[in-house]
Each structure stands twice: as C-alpha cells, then as structure tokens.
Amino acid sequence: MQSPYQLVAKGNFLLKNVRLETGFEYDNQDVIHTKTDLFCIEIENGKIKSIKPNDAKAKAFDAEGKLMLPAFKDMHIHLDKTLYGLPWQALSPKRRSVKDMIAYEQEIIPELLKTSVKRAEELIDLIQSYGTNYARTHFNIDPTSGLQSLENLEKALENKKDSFKAELVAFPQHGVYYTDSAPLMKEAAQLKSVGFIGGLDPLSIDGSIEKVMDFTVQLALDHHKGIDIHLHEAGESGIKTIQYLIDKANENPQLQGKTFVSHAFALAYLSQKEADEISEKLAAAKVGIASSVPFRGKVMPIPTMKKHGVNVLIGNDNVQDYWSTFGSGNMLQKANLIAELYGYATEFDLSRTLQFATQDILPLNDKGEQQWPKSGDAANIVLVDASCSAEAVSRISNVEALMNEGNLFWKS
C-alpha cells in the first residue's frame, strides 16, 4: 500500500479544536463517563510547547474535534519478513514446528531479500495507518541472510525516518548453534543501531539453556545492549529459561529494565499461585514480558503480571506472514482484544486498557487527573475519531492523523 498520510506541517505550528480528556464523571464511586474539552495545541521543535483554551478562529490546522491520544507503539514485530505486499497466502499445514519453519526460511530467504526493503516500507505504512509511529522490531541474523536483513531494514527505516522510528533486536531465528549464527550475532552486537540481543528457544533449538543464555547475556554485557529473547517453550524448560534470565538480571543490575522475554508461553500454563510467584520475581529483577496476546486455548496472565508491577509490552508480532495468517498491525485492536479477553468492559477499565497500545502513557491517571499531554512532551500523537479513550478501545476507532516528533501527517 502507499502511505495513507500526507505531510501537512513540521516545525512550529498550531492545532485547534483538539479534543482532550479532562476528567471522569462519577456515579458515587463508579466512573460512568469521560469528560473532554477542546483545546489549541502549539507544536515547536518536535515537542508540545503549550496547551491553551480553544480558539476556533485561530489560524491553525483544524482537528475538527478529533480526540488526541499518544501515538501507538508496537513493541514486538518483525518488519523484515512480512508477506504483506505479496499475493495472499495462509499458513501452511505442512510446517508444524519451529525447526520446520527454520528449514522453510532457509529456502525462501534469498528470494524474499530481493524485495524486503519495499515490503518493510509497506508494512510500516500499514501500521502507521493505525496510528503506530514506533516499534521494537526483530530482524533475522542467520547464515542464510547474514546481515542483509538488517541492511535492508535500515534502508526502509531511513526512507521512513520523518514519520517512524524503531529500536532493533538482533534475532538468531535459526538458533545460535543449531546453525552457525554465533559469529554473526557477535558482529551485529558491535553495531550502534542494534539495541537488543535476541534469542530463540535455547533448549528445543540449541539443546542447552545455560550455554545459549550465557552467550546471550555476555554479548549484551560486553556491548551494553538490552536482551529480548523469543521463548515459545512451555512447561519446565520455559520456566527454567525465564528463571535463568531473572537470576542473570539479579547478578548483573545493568541488565535490569533492559531484559525481556517475548511470548513466554510457559506462563499461560501456571496456576494462579505460580503466576503470582514468578510475577513477583520478574518485577523484582525488572525483567519484562513482551506479548502478542495469543489465545490458542490458553490465555497469558497479563493482569497478574501488571498487578505485581511487571513491565508488559504488547506487539503484533507477525503481520500476515508465513509464521501466522493473522496479525492486523493495529495496536488499538490489540488493546480491544485484551479488554475482551480479560473482561475490561467499564468506562474506567476500557480507558486503562489504552495503555497497552501506548505502552503505559494515558491521558488521565486512575484518579481522573489529567497527566498527558504536558508542555515539553514529545509531539508523538494521533487524532482519533472517538469521544474518549474508552470508546477508541471498544470501537477500534479510526485514526485520522499521526504526528511523529512534530511532523504532522494527515490521511489523504
């Protein structure tokens, strides 16, 4: 798809008729409505300079009463290997295991690399159409593609730099030792553009939790990177891997707040008591969980983790690729799914669920006090066709405009 947006302003400018949430309306102790009002928002040098009472006659871009929300962030996606932009194909029944998929990737990567810049740009256009201006994207590091997946992804990101930013995870999709990826991982770790060292199912793919995790942790420590590993393994090996990373974060405080387990499906199989216990450990070690909110018969204990203070990141993961038929690229849809799965149906609960699309930034705090936007905040916003956050989540409302670091893009 072509970008749905046109750049209409950058630098210093004014928006008028911008709807902002101002508080909650109560019936006794229950939130029954979200109050809003119209404002003028002044943008200067990529930041919100001021929030002023509305002046409908001001010489400014007219938001026409659209709701202003923080721009969305997708914190687990694979921009480098989407099938989006190619002819439709659903998931094949022939490939059932991760090792099956590795073998398949080794076959198709050489051809896919020829068009990966364009397809990454098209996927960025898609997720931007839903209000996302930032992502944590994993990119393949493997003997088949070498560093070319990264090189092509960086070209796509450079072409989209005015409207989109990303942090990069070097991801050994074919295992660290299952294929000879360790030297390539060491090479990628030296690059400034790479922020995180990834990993994949250490026991089932590489045959050892300790060997792979020690390699991953040491690489992160040596090069001052974060860690974000894929962990599909359920059962004992999954929990042991999570605990191993918790231990490593406790031993190395510089990893705390920078270490994440993506997927962590093993957590979905725990009892409530077990989920509480490991959530306490994750929170204490400041090890986060990145989830695409899967629900194939099991539901991740996201409310339990949030209750204990675990940093839970949400992302789309695969968007219509050969790993998954599904994935819309819409972070509001992810928030909506979370609301439905966990029963967040009231005005208050729905408004809180927006945090999963914005990664914890909410216009109102739990007391209904306005906390965003403020003067000096980065000008990363969306304008949504909704009356309030709760409606935006419930109805997966349309995004009409996106602002990235003060660059305003309007849907054409």
N, C-alpha and C positions, 0 to 999 in steps of 0.2 A: 504494500500500500504506500502511497505517497503521504508525506506528513500531513496530518489533518489541520495543522496550525499554520498561521502566518505571523511573522514577527511584526508587531504593530508599534512597539515602543521599547526603548532602552535608555539607560542613563537616568535622567531626572524627569519625573512626570507625576501627574496626579490622577487618581481614580476616584470617581464619585458614585453615589448610590450603591455603595458596597454594604451588603448585609453582614453584620457581625452578631454573634451570640453575646448577650449581656447578662444573663442570669437564668435561674429556674423559677417557675411558678409552682407553688405547693398547694396541696390539699392536706391539711395537717402536716404529717411528716413526709408525705409522698410527693415526688416530683411528677407533675401532670402535664407540664408544658415547658418549652424553652423560649425565653424572651429574646427578641432580637431588635436591632435598630439599624438605621442607615448611617453610614459614615463616609468621610473622604479619607483616602489613604495616600500619603505622599511617599514616593519612592525616590531614593537618592543613592547612587553608587552601590547598587546591589543590596541595599538594606531598606527596611521600613523606617523612614525618617520621622513620620508623625501620623497619629490617628486623630482626626478632627471631626467635630459635628458636621453632618452632611450639608453641602451647599449644592442644591440641584442645578443652580445656574452657573456653577463654576466651569471654567474652560478646562475640561478633563475628559479622560476616557470614561464612558458611561457603563458601569457594571449592571445597570438595569435591575437592581435589587437581588442579583445573584448572591448566594451565600459564599463567603470567603472562608476557606479552610487551609490548613497546612498542606503543602504538596505531599503526595504519597511516596513511600519508599518501599521498594521490593528488595527484601534482604536475603533472598536465595533464588537465583535464576541462572540459567545457562544461555547467555546471549550468543555464544559462539557456535552452538549446534542445534539451532531450531530448524524445523522443516517449513516454518511459516514463510510464505512466499513461493513455495513449490506446490505442485499439484497435491491434492488431498490424499492422505493415506492414513488408515487407522493402525492401531497396534497389531503387530503380527502375533498369532498364537504359537508360532514356531520357536520363539525366543522366550524362555521362561525364567532363566537365571541371570544374575549379573555377569557370570562368565560367558553365557550365550551372547549377551549384549556386547561384551568386550570383543569377542570374535567378529561380531557383525560390524562394529565400529572399525575394526582393522581393515575390513573390506571396503567400506564406503567413505572413510575419511578423505582419501586422496581426491576423490571426485567432489565431495562437499566443500573442501577447502577452496576450490576454484570460485565458488560463489558466496563464501562465508561473510565477506565484508558487506555485500549487498543485503544478505538475509539478516545479518545482525542489525543493520540500519532499519530494515523493515520491522523487525521485532521491537526495536526501540520506538519507532513511530507508533506501533500498536499500543505499547504500554503507556506511552505519553498521551495517547488519545483518551486513556482512562485516568489521567492525572498524575502519573508517576514521573518524577524528574531525577530520581536517584535509585541506584541499585547496587547490591553486592552480587557480582557475577563471578561464577566459577568458569575457568577455561581449561580445556584439556592440556595436560602435559603427558605425553606418551611417545614411545619410539616411532609410531606411525606418523604423527603430526609434528613431532619435535617442538619447536617454539612457534610454529606457523599459526596455530590457533590464536595465540597471544598477539602475534604481529598483526593479523587480520582484524582481531577485535579492537586493537588500539587504533587502527585506521578508521574503523567505524565510529569509535568514541571521539576521535579527533574531528570527524565530519559533523558530529552532533554536539560539540562542546558548548555551544551557546545555550542549548536547551536541556542538556542532560549530563549528569556526572555519575561515575561508578567507582567502586573500590573492587580490587581484583584479588581472586583467590587462585593460586596455582594448584590445580586439581589433578592428581595422578589417577585418572579414570581407569586405567588398566593395571592398577596396583603399583606399588613401589618396587617390589621384587618379582611379582608374577610376570611382569615384563620389565625390561631393564630401564626403569624410569628414574632411579635414584640420581644418576648423574645429571639428568635434565632438570630434576627438582632443585638440585644444588645450583644449577645455572640460573634458573628462574628466580631463586631466592635472593640472588645478588641484585636484581633489578629494582630500581626505586619505585616503579609503577605497581609492583606487586606488594599488596599489603598483608596477605594472609597465606599461610601454608596449609594446603588441604590434605585430605587423606580419604581412604576408602576401605571399609570393612576389613580390618587388619587380619583377623583370624581366618575368615572364609576365603579371602582372596590371596593373602600372602602367608598364611599359616602361623602367624605369631602376633599376639597383641603387643608384647613388650618390645620386640625388635622394631616393629613399624612405628609404634608410638614414641619410642626413644629417638628414632631417626627424625620424626616429625617435630618433636619438642626441641631437640638440639638444633635443628635447622632454624626454627623460629627464634630461639635464643641467640644463636650466632649472628643472625641478620636483623634482629629487632623487629620481627614480624608477629602478627597475630596467628591464631590457629583456627581453622574451621574445617572439621572433618565430616565426611559423609558416613553415617553409621546406619545401615539397613538391618543389621543383625539383631534379631530378637533373642530372648532367653538369656542364659548365663553369660555368653560371650559378649552380648551387647551391654549388659550391666557392668561386666568386668572392665570393658573398654571405657565406659563413662567414668567409673570409679578410678581407673588408672589416670585419666586426664585430670580428674579432681585432685588426686594426690600430687600430680606434677605441678598443677597450678598452686597448690599449697606450698610445695617445695620451692617454687620459683615465683615470688609475688609479682614479678614483672609481666607474667602471663595473665594475671587476674584482670578481668574486664576485657581481655583480648582473646579469650579462648571460647570456642563454640562447638557444639555438636549438632550437626544438621541431621534432620529426620529423627534419630534416636527412637526408632520404633519400639525398642525394648521397653520404654517407659509406659507404653499403652497396655502392657500385659501385667502390670504390677497391681497388687491390692492397694486400697486406699492408704493403709498404714505404710506400705513400702514406698508408695509415691510421695507421701509426706516426708519420709526419712531421707530419700535421695534428693528431694527438692530442697530440703534444709542444707544438705551438703553442697549442692550446686550453688545455692545462694551464698553460702559462707565462703566458698572458693571463688566466687564471681565467675563461674563458668556458665555461659548462656546456651540456650537451645534455639536453633533455627528450624521452623516447621512450615511445611506447606499445607498443614491441617488435613492430613489424609484420614479417611474413614472407611477403609475396607474391612468392615466387621469390628474394628477396634477404634476407639477414639482416644486421642492423646490427652493426658491430664493437664491441659493448659491452665484451667482455673486453679488447680492445686499449685502448679509452679508459680503462677502470678501471686497467689496468696502468700507464698513463702519468700517472694522477692527475687525470683529467678528472672533474669533478662531473657524474655521470649521474643524472638524476632520472627516475622512472618514473611513468606515469599511465595511466588507462583511455582518455583522450581521449573518444571518442563512446560513449555507452551507449545502444544500441538507438535511434538517431535516424535522420534522413533522410540523413545522411552515411555511416552504416555500420550494417549489420544486426547487427553483433556488438558486444561490449562488455558484460561481466557486471557491472562495478563492483567486482569482487573483487580486492583487491591481493595476496592470497595466491595467487590464480590466476595473476596476472602473474608473481610470483616462481616459481611452478611452471613456467610457460611458459619463463622464462629458463633454469631448471635443465634442462629437456628440450632446448631449442634448443642450449645450449652444453655439454651433457654433464656437468652438475654432479650426479653420482649418488651420491657417497660421503657418509657421515655428516658429514664435515668440510665438504665443498663445499656440501651442502644447507643446513647451518647458516649458512654465509656468505651464501647466496642470500637469506636472510630480509631482508638489508639493503635490497633493492630494494622491499620493502613498507614498511619502517620508515624509509627514507631514511637509512641508514648507522648506525642505532642497533642494536647487537647485545648480547645478554646476556653473551656470552663473547668475549674477544678471540681472536686467532689462536693464542695460546699456551694457550687454555683457562682463562684467568684471568677471574674474574667482574668485569664492568665496569658492568653495569646490572642491577638498579636500585641507586641510592645515595641516602642521605639528602640531601634537598634537591632531588632531581629532580622535575620537573613530574609530577603524578599523571595522566598520559595513558597508559592501559594497556588491554589486552584480556586476557580469560581465555579460553583456547582448549582445546578437547577434544583434547589431544595430550600425548605424553610429553616432547617436546623440539622445538626449532626445526626440526630436520631432518624430523621426522615431520609437523609442521604444514605445511611447504612441500610435501613429497611427496604428502600426502594431502589437501591444501587443507582442513584441519580446520575444524570448526565453531567459530564464536566465540559464547561463551555470555554474556559480559558486556563492557561498554565503560565506561571511565572517562575523562571529559573534565575536566581541571583540577579533579580531586577530586570531581566529580559522578558517582556510580556508577549505571549503568543496567544492569538485568538483563533478559534475554529473558523475556517473559511466556509 
